[in-house]
Amino acid sequence: MRRRVYAVAALVVAVAGLSPVVHDATHHSFAVHMIQHLVLVLVVAPLLAAGTTEAYAPRGRWATAAVSVVLLHTIAMWGWHLPALYEAAAANDGLHVGEHVSFLGTAWIFWLLVLRDGDHLKRAGAVFAVGLQSAALGALLTFASEPLYASHAGGYPRWGLTALEDQQLAGGIMWVPPGIVYLAVTLGLLRGWLKRSGEPVTDP
């Protein structure tokens, strides 16, 4: 089963990261580039986490681990979307690979934490926190009054988008689809918490 999960993850990476068509589109469109990032965070990372043994799950106190993991993932997402770092990665293949590795790595650890056995309510809080920072970043990109990234200054003529429209689309992609995913997972965990809290307590 684990091999099948890894195989699917590898296939998704090949399509989203190595496909010449996608690779070319990411150089022209910020929105397509954003889709590529989200595929790593919301598809590949959960698949890898699902196929990872318990031995590799984050250790230590759950609350401490959760805060650390959420903070690391947030720093990776926001840091690489700072215009200076984004442009540096766009101009340097090594940095670009590092950008994607940091997205995938921190998301993998995050989903490992979420998939661990543990308090449903605490895990729901961690997922909600990551969803909140993702939505905030998406909203910032969506409502920016001018294009923030010089490498996409020409917009995406293939879709008839100006640079600002491309950025707004990227912000919406960062905001809405991940929000649905994180909300669904949060609600699922809350449902599990309510179900457990309603179970009768039995004497040992």
Number of C-alpha atoms within 10 A of each C-alpha: 8 12 9 11 18 18 14 15 19 15 14 16 17 12 14 21 19 13 12 12 11 15 16 13 16 20 14 20 26 26 24 22 20 18 17 19 20 19 17 24 25 18 17 23 24 23 23 24 24 19 17 16 11 13 7 10 18 16 11 9 8 15 12 10 16 23 12 13 23 21 17 18 23 20 16 20 21 14 14 20 18 13 14 14 16 19 19 16 19 20 12 11 11 11 16 18 13 14 22 18 14 19 23 25 18 22 29 26 24 28 22 25 23 24 16 15 10 11 15 21 17 17 25 22 16 22 25 19 18 21 20 17 20 22 21 16 18 23 19 15 23 22 13 13 10 13 18 19 18 14 18 22 17 15 22 22 12 9 9 10 16 17 24 24 18 26 29 25 21 22 25 22 21 24 23 15 15 21 20 12 14 22 17 14 17 22 16 14 21 19 15 16 17 13 10 13 10 9 8 7 8 5 4 3
